[in-house]
Amino acid sequence: MSSEDKKEHISSRKISTQDLTGWADILRDRSALGLYYTSNIYDREHYQKIQDVAIEMVAAAIALPTSEIEPLRTTFFARPSPIPSCDAAVIDDTGRILLIRRADNASWAMPGGGIAVGETPVQAAVREVLEETGIRCEPVAFVGLHDSRLCGSVDPFHLYHLLFLCRPLSDEEKKGPSTHAHEVLEMDWFAEHAISSQSPCGPCPSPERGVSRVAWRPPSLF
């Protein structure tokens, strides 16, 4: 369903409590992430205002005074870590895996990123692949859940990585717009033996080597 179809669908029916709380949760998510990462005083004021609106929307949706929701500002509305994220192990018919070289740290990694409010983890994984590489893929299996603290991640924040095995679509279908190309220095396909510390693809963090190998032989498939 396109965004225009969604707007028409919403406008043609009565807005429910679930609609209001869902929209408020999206605002909560965006404002909390903004407040967590920004150091700009003006941006903080803007994100604070968005958080205020989210609190007021929740209060209105469940018919409670704002003062009863306000105590949740520093807990629920602040969305403390851990942060859910997803990665996609896109493996083609010849057994090669798709890797990107990230612009932020110049390391090779599987395509992936944060999960937005309103989408499932697998939808997020497929979206991230398309945004970062322009390649359309489809999910095959859920590989596993990985704690960034325990798999050698270099990320400064506590993340839970959900890894999905995916396959690229046919040549006629697989290419799309790479809307987040600025996040990627380059991309390429690599055979399993190439994923090592001496890889020709350059620096490849240990989590990517280990997790990528799991994706080649997920327990649910082999």
KEKE-3310 file (N, C-alpha, C; in steps of 0.2 Angstrom, whole numbers, plus 5000, padded with zeros to 4 digits):
npx = (5004:5003:5010:5001:4989:4988:4985:4973:4965:4966:4959:4947:4941:4936:4947:4957:4960:4972:4978:4981:4990:5000:5005:5010:5020:5029:5033:5039:5049:5057:5060:5067:5078:5084:5087:5096:5107:5111:5120:5118:5111:5099:5094:5091:5081:5070:5068:5064:5052:5045:5045:5037:5024:5022:5020:5008:4999:4998:4992:4980:4975:4973:4965:4969:4976:4990:4999:5000:5006:5018:5029:5035:5043:5057:5060:5052:5050:5062:5068:5079:5095:5096:5097:5087:5092:5095:5103:5107:5111:5115:5115:5121:5116:5128:5135:5141:5143:5135:5143:5146:5156:5158:5154:5157:5167:5175:5175:5172:5155:5140:5125:5114:5104:5095:5079:5064:5050:5035:5038:5042:5056:5062:5057:5064:5077:5077:5074:5085:5095:5091:5091:5105:5112:5105:5100:5088:5080:5075:5068:5075:5078:5078:5092:5099:5100:5110:5121:5128:5138:5144:5148:5160:5158:5161:5153:5148:5137:5124:5118:5105:5107:5098:5099:5096:5095:5096:5091:5096:5085:5080:5090:5082:5074:5081:5088:5087:5084:5098:5096:5103:5117:5127:5131:5139:5155:5159:5154:5153:5153:5158:5166:5165:5178:5185:5181:5190:5203:5214:5207:5204:5195:5199:5199:5189:5178:5178:5165:5158:5165:5163:5148:5144:5148:5140:5128:5130:5127:5114:5107:5093:5091:5101)
npy = (4994:5011:5027:5037:5029:5024:5036:5040:5029:5030:5042:5039:5032:5030:5037:5028:5023:5015:5020:5033:5031:5023:5033:5042:5034:5033:5047:5047:5039:5045:5057:5053:5047:5058:5066:5058:5057:5070:5085:5098:5113:5119:5109:5100:5107:5107:5093:5090:5097:5089:5077:5081:5083:5070:5064:5071:5066:5053:5054:5060:5050:5039:5044:5051:5063:5074:5075:5062:5055:5061:5056:5046:5051:5051:5038:5027:5036:5041:5030:5020:5012:4994:4995:4990:4982:4977:4965:4960:4945:4943:4931:4925:4914:4907:4906:4918:4932:4947:4962:4978:4993:5003:5020:5027:5021:5014:5000:4984:4976:4968:4973:4984:4990:5002:4997:5003:5011:5003:4994:4977:4967:4959:4966:4978:4974:4970:4983:4990:4984:4988:5002:5004:4998:4996:4984:4973:4961:4945:4938:4923:4915:4916:4919:4922:4930:4943:4950:4965:4968:4956:4950:4956:4969:4985:4996:5010:5009:5000:4987:4976:4964:4958:4945:4940:4928:4931:4931:4937:4945:4941:4946:4955:4961:4965:4977:4993:5010:5017:5024:5028:5030:5038:5032:5022:5017:5008:4992:4974:4957:4942:4927:4913:4909:4921:4929:4934:4939:4942:4946:4950:4960:4970:4978:4969:4967:4956:4952:4952:4942:4930:4930:4931:4918:4910:4913:4906:4893:4891:4885:4881:4878:4868)
npz = (5000:4995:5001:4999:4997:5010:5017:5012:5016:5030:5031:5028:5038:5055:5067:5078:5095:5095:5083:5087:5098:5091:5082:5091:5096:5086:5085:5098:5097:5086:5093:5104:5099:5093:5103:5110:5102:5097:5100:5098:5104:5099:5091:5101:5107:5098:5096:5109:5110:5101:5108:5119:5112:5109:5121:5125:5116:5119:5131:5128:5120:5129:5138:5150:5161:5156:5166:5172:5163:5162:5171:5164:5155:5157:5156:5148:5137:5134:5128:5132:5128:5126:5108:5095:5080:5063:5052:5036:5028:5013:5001:4986:4972:4969:4980:4986:4997:5000:5004:5011:5012:5025:5027:5038:5046:5038:5037:5032:5030:5033:5025:5034:5048:5059:5066:5062:5070:5068:5058:5053:5059:5049:5038:5039:5037:5024:5018:5022:5014:5001:5002:5005:4995:4983:4979:4977:4988:4995:5010:5018:5029:5047:5056:5068:5084:5090:5103:5104:5113:5116:5104:5099:5093:5086:5089:5099:5106:5115:5106:5099:5087:5074:5063:5046:5034:5017:4999:4984:4972:4955:4941:4933:4942:4953:4955:4962:4967:4976:4989:5000:4997:5002:5014:5011:5005:4996:4988:4986:4981:4990:4991:5003:5008:5007:5018:5030:5041:5033:5022:5005:5004:5013:5029:5040:5052:5066:5071:5059:5051:5059:5061:5048:5043:5050:5043:5031:5034:5041:5056:5055:5042:5038)
capx = (5000:5007:5009:4994:4983:4987:4982:4966:4962:4965:4954:4940:4938:4937:4954:4956:4965:4978:4981:4985:4996:5005:5008:5014:5026:5034:5036:5043:5055:5061:5063:5072:5085:5087:5090:5101:5113:5113:5123:5116:5106:5093:5091:5088:5074:5066:5067:5061:5045:5042:5043:5031:5018:5021:5017:5001:4995:4997:4988:4974:4972:4970:4960:4973:4980:4997:5003:5001:5011:5025:5034:5038:5048:5064:5061:5050:5050:5069:5070:5086:5098:5098:5093:5086:5095:5095:5108:5105:5116:5112:5120:5118:5116:5135:5137:5144:5139:5136:5146:5147:5161:5154:5158:5159:5173:5179:5176:5167:5150:5134:5120:5109:5103:5090:5073:5060:5043:5030:5040:5045:5063:5064:5055:5069:5083:5076:5074:5092:5099:5089:5094:5112:5115:5101:5099:5082:5081:5069:5071:5075:5077:5080:5098:5100:5100:5117:5122:5134:5143:5146:5151:5165:5155:5165:5148:5148:5130:5122:5113:5104:5107:5094:5102:5092:5098:5092:5093:5095:5080:5083:5093:5077:5070:5085:5091:5083:5087:5102:5094:5108:5123:5132:5133:5143:5160:5159:5151:5155:5151:5164:5166:5166:5185:5187:5180:5195:5207:5218:5203:5206:5190:5201:5197:5183:5177:5177:5158:5156:5168:5159:5141:5143:5149:5134:5123:5130:5124:5110:5104:5086:5091:5106)
capy = (5000:5017:5032:5040:5025:5024:5042:5039:5024:5033:5048:5036:5028:5034:5036:5024:5024:5012:5024:5039:5028:5021:5039:5045:5030:5035:5053:5046:5035:5050:5062:5050:5046:5064:5069:5054:5058:5077:5090:5105:5115:5121:5103:5097:5110:5104:5086:5090:5098:5083:5072:5084:5081:5063:5063:5074:5062:5047:5056:5061:5043:5034:5048:5052:5069:5073:5074:5055:5052:5064:5053:5041:5054:5049:5030:5025:5041:5042:5024:5019:5006:4992:4997:4984:4983:4971:4964:4955:4941:4942:4926:4923:4906:4905:4906:4924:4936:4954:4966:4985:4996:5008:5027:5030:5018:5011:4993:4980:4974:4966:4979:4983:4997:5002:4995:5009:5009:5001:4989:4971:4966:4957:4972:4983:4971:4971:4990:4993:4982:4992:5009:5005:4994:4997:4978:4970:4954:4942:4934:4916:4912:4920:4916:4923:4937:4944:4955:4969:4968:4949:4948:4960:4975:4991:5001:5012:5009:4993:4985:4969:4963:4952:4943:4937:4926:4933:4930:4943:4943:4940:4952:4960:4964:4966:4984:4999:5016:5017:5031:5030:5028:5041:5028:5016:5018:5003:4986:4969:4950:4939:4920:4912:4909:4928:4933:4933:4945:4944:4946:4955:4966:4975:4977:4966:4966:4949:4949:4950:4935:4925:4930:4929:4911:4907:4914:4901:4887:4892:4878:4880:4875:4863)
capz = (5000:4995:5007:4997:4998:5017:5019:5010:5020:5036:5031:5026:5043:5061:5070:5084:5100:5092:5078:5090:5101:5086:5079:5096:5097:5081:5087:5104:5094:5083:5097:5109:5095:5092:5110:5112:5098:5095:5105:5096:5108:5095:5089:5107:5109:5093:5098:5116:5108:5098:5114:5122:5108:5109:5128:5125:5111:5123:5137:5125:5117:5134:5142:5156:5162:5154:5172:5174:5158:5162:5174:5159:5150:5158:5156:5142:5131:5133:5124:5133:5125:5120:5102:5090:5073:5059:5047:5030:5024:5006:4998:4979:4970:4968:4987:4988:5001:4998:5009:5010:5016:5028:5026:5045:5049:5032:5038:5028:5035:5030:5025:5040:5052:5064:5064:5063:5073:5063:5053:5057:5058:5042:5033:5040:5034:5016:5016:5023:5009:4996:5003:5005:4989:4977:4977:4980:4990:4999:5016:5017:5036:5053:5057:5075:5088:5093:5107:5102:5119:5116:5097:5097:5089:5088:5090:5105:5109:5116:5101:5098:5080:5071:5057:5042:5028:5011:4993:4979:4967:4948:4938:4931:4948:4959:4955:4963:4969:4982:4992:5006:4995:5006:5019:5008:5001:4990:4989:4982:4983:4992:4993:5010:5010:5007:5024:5035:5043:5028:5016:5000:5004:5017:5036:5041:5059:5068:5071:5052:5049:5062:5059:5040:5042:5052:5038:5026:5036:5047:5059:5053:5035:5037)
cpx = (5004:5006:5002:4988:4982:4983:4974:4962:4961:4959:4947:4937:4939:4944:4953:4961:4972:4982:4985:4991:5002:5009:5013:5020:5031:5037:5041:5050:5060:5064:5068:5079:5088:5090:5096:5108:5115:5116:5122:5110:5099:5090:5087:5081:5069:5063:5063:5053:5042:5040:5037:5024:5017:5017:5010:4997:4993:4992:4981:4971:4970:4966:4963:4976:4987:5001:5005:5006:5018:5030:5038:5043:5055:5066:5059:5051:5057:5072:5078:5088:5096:5094:5093:5089:5094:5101:5105:5111:5114:5117:5117:5118:5123:5138:5141:5140:5140:5138:5147:5153:5159:5158:5160:5165:5177:5179:5170:5162:5144:5129:5115:5109:5098:5083:5068:5053:5039:5032:5043:5053:5065:5062:5061:5075:5082:5076:5081:5096:5097:5092:5101:5116:5111:5099:5092:5083:5075:5072:5070:5074:5080:5086:5100:5100:5107:5117:5128:5139:5147:5149:5156:5164:5159:5160:5148:5142:5128:5116:5111:5103:5103:5097:5097:5096:5093:5095:5092:5089:5084:5085:5088:5074:5074:5087:5086:5087:5091:5101:5099:5115:5129:5135:5138:5149:5161:5155:5153:5153:5158:5162:5167:5173:5188:5186:5184:5199:5212:5214:5205:5201:5193:5199:5190:5182:5176:5170:5156:5159:5164:5152:5140:5143:5143:5128:5123:5127:5120:5107:5097:5086:5096:5107)
cpy = (5006:5022:5035:5036:5024:5030:5042:5034:5026:5038:5045:5032:5032:5032:5033:5026:5021:5016:5030:5036:5026:5027:5042:5041:5032:5042:5052:5043:5040:5055:5059:5049:5052:5067:5064:5056:5066:5081:5097:5107:5117:5114:5100:5101:5108:5097:5085:5092:5092:5078:5075:5082:5074:5061:5065:5069:5056:5048:5056:5054:5039:5038:5049:5059:5069:5072:5067:5052:5055:5060:5048:5044:5052:5041:5028:5029:5042:5036:5023:5013:5000:4994:4991:4986:4977:4971:4959:4951:4939:4937:4924:4916:4903:4904:4912:4928:4943:4958:4973:4987:5002:5015:5029:5027:5014:5003:4990:4977:4972:4972:4978:4990:4996:5000:5001:5007:5008:4996:4983:4971:4964:4962:4977:4980:4972:4978:4992:4990:4986:4999:5009:5002:4995:4990:4975:4963:4952:4938:4927:4912:4917:4916:4916:4930:4937:4950:4959:4969:4961:4947:4952:4966:4981:4997:5003:5011:5001:4991:4977:4968:4957:4951:4938:4934:4928:4931:4936:4940:4943:4947:4957:4963:4967:4973:4989:5005:5015:5024:5033:5028:5032:5038:5023:5019:5014:4997:4981:4962:4946:4931:4919:4912:4916:4932:4931:4939:4947:4945:4952:4961:4971:4973:4975:4964:4959:4947:4948:4944:4930:4924:4928:4921:4907:4907:4909:4895:4888:4886:4876:4877:4869:4859)
cpz = (5000:5000:5005:4998:5006:5020:5018:5014:5027:5036:5030:5032:5050:5064:5077:5089:5098:5087:5082:5094:5097:5083:5085:5097:5092:5083:5093:5101:5091:5088:5102:5105:5094:5098:5112:5108:5097:5101:5103:5100:5105:5093:5095:5108:5104:5095:5105:5114:5105:5103:5118:5119:5109:5116:5128:5121:5115:5128:5134:5123:5123:5139:5149:5156:5160:5160:5174:5169:5159:5166:5170:5155:5151:5157:5149:5136:5130:5129:5126:5129:5129:5114:5097:5083:5069:5054:5042:5027:5018:5002:4991:4978:4969:4975:4989:4992:4999:5005:5007:5014:5018:5028:5033:5048:5044:5033:5034:5033:5030:5030:5031:5043:5057:5061:5066:5066:5067:5057:5057:5055:5051:5037:5033:5037:5026:5014:5017:5017:5003:4996:5002:4998:4983:4975:4981:4982:4994:5005:5015:5024:5041:5055:5065:5078:5091:5097:5105:5107:5119:5109:5095:5093:5091:5089:5097:5109:5110:5111:5101:5090:5078:5064:5053:5036:5022:5005:4988:4974:4960:4946:4936:4936:4953:4960:4957:4965:4976:4985:4998:5004:4999:5012:5017:5004:4995:4992:4984:4985:4984:4993:5000:5012:5010:5013:5029:5036:5038:5021:5011:5000:5010:5025:5036:5048:5061:5068:5064:5049:5052:5060:5052:5039:5044:5047:5033:5028:5042:5050:5057:5046:5034:5043)
residu = (MET:SER:SER:GLU:ASP:LYS:LYS:GLU:HIS:ILE:SER:SER:ARG:LYS:ILE:SER:THR:GLN:ASP:LEU:THR:GLY:TRP:ALA:ASP:ILE:LEU:ARG:ASP:ARG:SER:ALA:LEU:GLY:LEU:TYR:TYR:THR:SER:ASN:ILE:TYR:ASP:ARG:GLU:HIS:TYR:GLN:LYS:ILE:GLN:ASP:VAL:ALA:ILE:GLU:MET:VAL:ALA:ALA:ALA:ILE:ALA:LEU:PRO:THR:SER:GLU:ILE:GLU:PRO:LEU:ARG:THR:THR:PHE:PHE:ALA:ARG:PRO:SER:PRO:ILE:PRO:SER:CYS:ASP:ALA:ALA:VAL:ILE:ASP:ASP:THR:GLY:ARG:ILE:LEU:LEU:ILE:ARG:ARG:ALA:ASP:ASN:ALA:SER:TRP:ALA:MET:PRO:GLY:GLY:GLY:ILE:ALA:VAL:GLY:GLU:THR:PRO:VAL:GLN:ALA:ALA:VAL:ARG:GLU:VAL:LEU:GLU:GLU:THR:GLY:ILE:ARG:CYS:GLU:PRO:VAL:ALA:PHE:VAL:GLY:LEU:HIS:ASP:SER:ARG:LEU:CYS:GLY:SER:VAL:ASP:PRO:PHE:HIS:LEU:TYR:HIS:LEU:LEU:PHE:LEU:CYS:ARG:PRO:LEU:SER:ASP:GLU:GLU:LYS:LYS:GLY:PRO:SER:THR:HIS:ALA:HIS:GLU:VAL:LEU:GLU:MET:ASP:TRP:PHE:ALA:GLU:HIS:ALA:ILE:SER:SER:GLN:SER:PRO:CYS:GLY:PRO:CYS:PRO:SER:PRO:GLU:ARG:GLY:VAL:SER:ARG:VAL:ALA:TRP:ARG:PRO:PRO:SER:LEU:PHE)
# end
